[in-house]
Amino acid sequence: FNYSLGYPNDMLPACKIEVPERLTVSHEALVKSGLADRCVSIPVREATEADILLVHSEDYLEAVKKTPFMTLEDLKEFTLQYGDVYFHPNIYHCAKLAAGAALQLVDSVMTGKVRNGMALVRPPGHHSMRSAANGFCVFNNVAIAALYAKQKHGAKRVLIVDWDVHHGQGVQYSFEDDPSVLYFSWHRYEHQKFWPNLKESDYDSVGKGKGAGFNVNVPWNKVGMKNSDYLSVFCHVLLPVAYEFCPDLVLVCAGFDSAIGDPEGEMCASPDIFAHLTHLLMNLAGGKLCAVLEGGYNLTSLPQSVCQTVQTLLGDPAPLPVNLDGPCQRSVSSSVRFMSQMCVCDFVMKVNYIFLFSAHSSLFTVFDQLIGCTEKMCLFFSTLRESFLKDADESDALTTLSSLIALMEQMEKNEVCSGYHLCLVFSNAVPRAVANTVLLCFNLHELQAYFIPLNYCLSDLQWLIKKTDVNTSHVRLFVLPQGCSDVSGFIQAVLGLLLPLGYEYDPSLVLLVRAPESGLSDSVWQQLTGLLQGLAQGHTLVLMQEGEKACVAPTTSSLLGDAAPCLGQLHTSVPEDVEMLERLRQTLQVDWKLLQTTGEFTTATSHNKINTHNLTACTIVIGISVS
């Protein structure tokens, strides 16, 4: 639907950023890239009055209903009642289409007709309040969608992630006393000097009454935030809270004015970061994710960001991240201040083995170099053999290593993105105490190996650095304390340690090894496998022993892009375990910038437990087919 709506130039000040081209360039980019053809187009309907009244007052609805019959003078006067919004004779129709499109997408996702999807709509919605239009927004599309999902589809918990550069105060006000909706927003704030200039946009607004702890604000007090800042906040703030909350549906206020080049945001995050942010949300709620367009005013970065988001929703591998040089001081300070307002969601870990191969040069070029250098090739394969195949005979070990190389060759040809291999035996030299998780990062062209076993059987933290006889190879080892063996701790370690390490190391291959008797449930294993596929452009190899055949089905499901099953609402771990994980992070952050935060580690109090002149109503809804 494409409407060109507006007043004569002498009737209304020009709005130079909220323009119809925002949607046309986004849709054209989806078409030209072939992404639109891969999606299911969902019919759009107008939101009913009953839908709108889920969030807005009857008086406000009645006032907006009169706008199609107003003269231009009356519309101008009506517009002046509100802040930064533009009314015209067709805006009521446009706003009903925008809200209705979001509801149609929710229907399709919640009933399983599509896996997930995105709604490209105008006008946006997250600033609109119960009885007032605001900030280009007439009806609060995502807030209406959240309550609609609860009412019609029985969703008990809804997560709303708002990555627009402006604070969605309308969404916050709608749910600030509701513990069934967790609202997260990062936004340009600059100590309340940036619009909407509200004290409630600061980090200490965590909700009210029963909703205390279910409102999460990360205010940016400077511009120029980069990919590292966004990933750091996701790993250290949003995702731990989201996993503990365990939503039935994820709604994204997808504002792309937080991308580079936007005149409103003035941030420096590249469009590809939205592929990673989307991927990190896709294992929540069993994959039920609905993104609804909000802001985004740079007509170059906006369509690029939309394409990155849709491409990831389709299951395509996320691109290699760029410019991950660590978060800025002010961004991590905001994160720490927020976490001090809440009860920390404590998590611990029990996993297996993970290899991350460096992407500083092509993985396959590296193997070509290794093949041409007998000494390096022997050292590389002897490392794998000694670590995991020491007890296997020469034939079995050679078969396993040959299979891995064959799979990597298929990756190079883009014949496959990921795969698994069943081997006959793992080495008994791998201690059972360490048979939970090891992160082994190979930087092939320098032959550096980073061993990071997460071992719950030892009684205290150990930090060991070993060096081999070869100067170009070294091993780093750390171990988690006794007691860190439950699902909550697993998620804490994966999100707060493993993912930041993996993103900063920037691998070109992830080799995930599931050791025998690891004790991992299928849902936990699938969560780990799914999250790690955001690294290395999805190039993931899984190594399992033949006795683990029961794990083949869940492993294959995860490698094919199916969302991992929900883990359920997670409990809080004991303070000693949380403090040990924090001590470990502080030790490692000297070398790994994405682990960095500022300020002292704080255990929070328990009461906050997570607990336009031209406006085009071009409403496009796309869904990702289950098949």
N, C-alpha and C positions, 0 to 999 in steps of 0.2 A: 504494500500500500504506500503510495507516495503522494503526499499533499504538500503544496507550497502555500503556506499560510502566513499572513502578516498584515500589518497596518500600512497605510501610506507613510512615507518617510517623515512627513511633518507631524505625525500623530504619536510616534513612539521613538525613544532613543534607540539607536542601533545596537544590537547585541552581536558582537563580532566573533564570538567563539562558539556559542550554542547554535550551530547552523545545520541545515539539512544535510550538507555534504558529509557530516560525521557518519551517518548511516550509509549513504550511497557508496562512499569509498571503502567502508568496511565490507559491505556486501559484495562489491565488485572484486575486492581482494580475495574473498572466499571463493568466488566463481572462477577467477583467473587461476588460482592455485589448484583448482580441482577439489577443494575441500567441500564445497557446497554439494557437489554431486555425490559425495560419500556420506552425506547426512540425510536424515529423514526430515522433511519439511512438515511442520506441525501446523494445522489450521489455527487461525487466531480468532478469538471472540472478544467481545467487550465484557469487562467486568460488570457484574450486576450491582445494583444498589446494595444488596445484602453483602456482597463481597467487600465493597468499599467501606461499609459501616463496621466491618470487623476492626478497622483501625481508626477511621475518621468519624467526627461527630455528625449528627443529622443536620444541624444548622449549617455546617461548612459544606456538606454535600448539596444541600438545597441552594446555597449561594452560588456554587460552581455550576449547578444545573441551569441557572438563569443566564449564564454568559453567552450561549448561542443566540439569544434574543436581544442582547444589549446593543445599543448604538456604539460607534467607535468612541465617542466621548464617555459613555458610561463604562466601557471596558477600560479606558485609560484611568478613570477614577477608581474603578475596582482594583486594578493592578497596583495602584499606589498604596493599598492597604497592607501589602505584603512586601517582603524583602527579596529583591533580585529575582523576580519572576515576571513572566510576560503572558498576559491573557489575550485571546483573540476569539472570534466566533466559533472556531472549530476545536478549541483546546479541550473541551469536555470530552468530545469524541476521541481525540488523540489520547488523552490520559486514560480513558476507559480501555482503549485498545492495548496500551502499554501494560496496565495492570492485568488485563485479561490474558495477554500473551504469557506473562509470568505464571499465571494459574494454569494455563493449558500445558505449559512445560512441566509444572509440578504434577499434574494429573498423569502425564505420560511417563514420567520417571517413577512415581510412586506405584503405578499399576504395572510396571515392568514392560511397557510398550517400547521404551527406549532405555538405554543404560544411563545416560546423562545428557546434558544439552546446554545450549546457550540461547538466550533471548536478546536480540538486538532491538532495543526499544527507545523511543522518545515520546514524551518527555521522561527524564530520569525520575527517581523517586526518593532517595534516601534522606533528603533534607525536609521533606514534607512532614508536617506535624498533625496532630489530631484535628486541629481547627484552623490550620494556616498553611497556605502554600509558601514555599521558600526555596531559594537557590535553584531556579529553573524547574522545580519539582511541584507537581500538583497532587497526585496521589502516591502514597508510599508503596511502590510496587513490591518490594521484597518483604516489608513488614506484613502486608496483606497476604503474600504468599506463605509466610511462616504460619500465621494463624489459620489460614485455609488448610494447610497441610495437617495441622493438628486437628482441626474440626472435621474435615472430610475423610482424611486418610489415617487418622489415629496416631499420628506421629507424637511420641511422648517428649522427645527432646530434639530441638532444631538448633543447629550451629549456623550463625551468620558471620561470614568473613567479609569485611569491608576494606578492600585495598585501594579504594579511591583516595586521592590526596587530600580531600576535604573530609572533615568529620561528619558522619551521618547522624547528626543529632536527632533527627526524626525517628530513626530506628532505635537509638538508645532510649529516648523518652518512651517509646512504645513498650519496651520490655524491661525497664530498669528495676521493676519489682517482681519480675517473672523468672523463677528458677528453671523453667522448662525451655527457655531460649537463651543461649550463650551468644553474646554479641562481642565481636572483636573488631577493632578499628585502629589502623595506623593512619596518621594524618599530619599534614604540615600544621604546626601550632605556633612556633616562635614565641613562646611565653605569652600566649593569648593575643598576639598582635596580628595573627592571620585569620581570615574569615573562616568560620562564623564568629570568632572572637568570644568564645564561651568558656567560662571556668569549668563547666561540666565536661569539656573536651580533654581535661588534663588526666594524668595517670591515676589520680586519687579518686576519680569517680568510678566506683566499682559496683554500683547498683544500690538498691534500697530494700529494706525489709527482707523478705524471703529471697529477693533477687540479689542480695549482697554477695559479691564475688563472681557474678555471672555477667559482668560488664567489664571488658578489657580494653583500655585505651593506651596506645603507644604514641605519644605526641612527639613529632619531630621538631626539635627546637632550632633547626638550621636546615637550609636547603642543600641540594647536592647529594642526597642519599643514593647509594649505589647497590649493585646486586648483593654485595656482602652484607649490607645492612638488612636487606629484606630477608635473606636466608637466615641470618643470625636470629632475627626476631621470630621467624617461623620455628626454628629448631629449639630455641631456648625459652620461648614464651607461649606462642599459640599452640603448637602441636602437643606439648605435654598436657596443657589444659584440655585441649580438644579430645585427646585420647581418654583422659579421665572422665570427661563429660559423656562420651560415647553417644554421639547423635544418631538419630534415625534418618536425618536429612541434612545435607550441607547446602546452604544458599550463599552465593557469592555476589556481593555488591561490586561488580566488576568495573571499577572506574580506572581508566588507563591514563588519567592525567598524572598518575604517579610514574609514568615512563619518561624517558629522556626527551627533551625538546618541547615538552608541554609548557605553554605560557603560564598556566596556573600553578603547576607543581614545582617547576624549576628543579626537578630531580634528575639524577644521572643513571637510573637503572635502564638497562637495555631491554627491548621487547622480549628477548628470549628468556628472561627471568620468569615471565608469567607462565611459560611452559613448566618450569620447575615448581613454581608455587602451586599450579594446578595439579601436577603429579603428586605432590606431597599431601594434597587433600583427598585424593581419589581412593585411598584405602580406608577412609572413614565412611561410616554409614553404609557399609556394603557397596560403596561406589555410587550411591545416590547423590548426585551433585547437579545443581542448577545454577548456572551463572547468568546474571541479568545485568545488562550494560547500564552503567551510571555515567560518569564523566569521561573525558578524553577529548582534547581539543587540538592536538597536533595531527594534521591530516596525513602525516607520514608515519609517525610512530603508532597512532591509533590502529590503523588496519593491520600493521605488522603484529601488534600485541594481540588483537583479536584472532588472527590466524594462528599464532603460537598457542593460544588457549584452546581453540577448537581442534587443532592438530593433536594436542595432548589428550583431549577428551576422546578423540578417535582411537587412541592407543598408540600413536606414533611415538618413537623415542624422543625424549627431550634432547635438544642440542647440547653440545659441551658448553658449560657455563663460562662466562668471560669476566675478567676484572674482579676476581675474588681475592682481594688484598686485605681482607679483614674489615670488621665494622668500625665506624668512627666512634670516638669517645662518647659523643652525645647520644648516639643511638643505643649503645649498650647501657649507658647510664639510665636512660628511660626504661629499659627492660628491667634493670635491677630494682629501680624504685617501684615499678609495678609489682614485681614479685614479692617485695617486702610488704605489700598490702594484702597478700593472700597467703593462705596455707599452701605450702609447697606441695605440688603433686609429686610424690616420691616414687621412683621407679628403679628397678634392678634388672639384672641381665643373666640369661642362660642361653648361649648360642653355639656356634660351631666354628668353622674356619672361613675366612674371607680373604681373597687375594685382590689387591687393586694394582693393576699394571699402569705405570705412568703413561700419560698422553703427551709428554713433552715432545716426543717425536712419534711418528706412526708406529703402532705396535708391530705391524707387519714388516715395515722397514727394519725395525729392531731385530725381528727374527731372521731376516735376510742377513743382517750383520752378524748375528750369532752363528748362523750356519757357516758363514765364511770365516769364523774365528773359533777354532776347535777348543781353545782354552776357555773362552767365555761360555761357549755352548755347554761344555762339560760341567762348568761351575753352576750354570743355571739349572740344568736338569738334575744335577746331583743335589741341589738344594731342595727341589721338589721331592726327589726320591728319598732323601734322608729324613725329610719332615713327615711324609705321609705314606711312603711305600717301601719303607726299609725292610719289612718282613716279607714282601712279595718277591717271587722269583723273577729272574731277568725277563722272562717272556711276558709275565703279567704286567710288570712295571712298564716295559716297552709298549705294550698294547694300550695301557692307560694314557701314557704320554703321547703316543701317536694319535689317539682319538681326540685328545685336547687340541693338538696341532691341526688335525683335519677340520674340527669345528671352527677353529679360528680362521682357517683358510676360507671356509664357507662364509664367515662373517665379512672377510675382506671383499668377497665378491657380492656382498649383500644378498646372498642366497638365504641366510638365516640371520636373526638378530640375537638369539639366545639358544641355549640347549643344555642338556644334562647327559651325564655318563655314569653308568653303574660299573664299578670296579670290583675285583674279587676280594681284595683285602686292604685294610689300612694298617699302618705300622703300629705295633704295640709300644714302640718308643714314644708315641704320643701319649703323655700321661692322662689317665682317666680324669684327673682333676682338671685338666685343661681341655677335656673333650667337650667343652661347652661352647666356647667361642674364641677364635683367634682371628685377628685382622692382620693379614700378611700382605704388605704392599710392595710389589716389585717395581722398581724403577729400572727398566731393563737395560737402557743404554749406559747406565752407571753401575748396574748390578747391585742396587741397594734394596735390602729387604727389611720391611718394618713389621715385626711380629708384635701383635697386640692381643694377647690372650686375656679374656675376661673370665677369671676363675673365682668361683664363689666358695671354694673349699679352704682357702688360706685364711688365717686369722687376722692378717694385717696387710696393709697396702705395701707392695714391693715395687720399686722402680729399678730395673736392671738394664744396663747397657752393655752389650757384648759386641766384640769385634772379631771378625774372622782373620785368618792369616792374610787374606787379600785386602789391601787397603781400601779398595773401592766397594767393599761390601760390609754392611753392619746391620745389627739386629737390635731393635728396641723392644723391651718387654715390660708390660705392666699388668698387675693383677688386682681384681676387686676383692673386697673383704668377705669374710664368712657371713652368710645370711642373705646375700644379694642373689637370690635364686628364684624369685617369683616373677609373674608376668609384669607387674608394675615396674619392678626394677629393670626388666628387659627393655621396656619401652623407654625408660629414663636414659639408659645407657645408649640405646640406639639413636634416640633423637638428640641427646645432649652431647654425645661423644662421637659415636661412629659416623653419623651423617656429616657433621661439620668436618671431621677428619677426611672423610671421603671426598667431599666437595672441594676442600682446599687442595688435596693431593691431585685431583683432576685426572682420574685414571682413564685409560682407553679400554680396559677390560676388568671385569669383576669376576673372580673365580671363587665361588661359594661352596665350601666343603661341609657336608653334613656328616658328622662323625657318628659311629654306632652308639646307641644308648644315650643319645644326647638329652633325652627327656623333654624335647620340645613338642608341644601340641601342633597339630596341623595349622590351626589358625595363627599361632605365633610364628611358625615357620613361614607361612604365606605373607604375613605382615612384613617380616624381614626381607624376604625375596622381592616383594613388591616395592618397598621403599628403596632398596638398593638399585632397582632398575632405572631410577632417575639419574644414576651415574653412568659414565662411559657410553652415552648414547644408547643405553639399553643393552649393551654387549655384556651378557652375563652367562657364565658357564657354571653349572652345578655338578659337583662330584659327590656321589653317594656310593656306599657299599651295597653289594647285591642283596644283602639281608634287609636293606631298607626299601624294598620294592613297594611296600605299602605307602611310601612317601612320594611315589612317582606321580600319582594322580594330582595331589595338591600342588606339587612342584610344577607340573606341566600347566595346570590351571593358572598359577601365578605368572609363569613365564609368558603365557599367551595373553596376559593383560587383564585377567579376571580380578575383580576386587577381592581382597582378603576378607574372610568372615570377621564380624565384629568381635572384639575381645571382651565385651561387657564393661560395665562401669568398674574402674580400677580403684583399689583401696590405697590408703596412705602407708608408706613404709615407715619403719622405725627411724627416729632422728639420727641414730648412729650411722645407719647405712647411707642416708642422704648426705651427711657430712663427709663420709668417706668418698662418695662420688664427687663431691665438690672439691675435696683436697686433690683428687686425681685430676680433675679439670684444671685446677690452678697449677699443678705441676706441668701439665702438658701445654698450657696456653703460652708458655714461654716460646715454644717453637711453632705452635699452630694458632694463627690469628683468629680463625673462626670460632675458637673456643674461648676467646677473650670476652670478659665482662668487666665492669668496674665496681668498686665498692666491696665491702665485706659481705661474705655469705651470711644471709639472714634467714632464720626460721620465723615465719610470720605467725601472727596470732590466729587463733582458730576460728574467729567469728566470720572471717571472709573466705571460708572454704569454698572451693569451686563447686571451688565453686566459683517568548523570544520574538524578534520581529518576524523572522522566518522560522517556522517550526514544522518539520516534516514528521508526520506520524508513520514513518516507515517501520513497521513492526515485523520483525523476522524471527521466527522461532525454529531452531534446528535441534534435532535429537540424534543421539548416537544409537544405532540399532543394536539390539541385544545380540543379533546374529552376526 
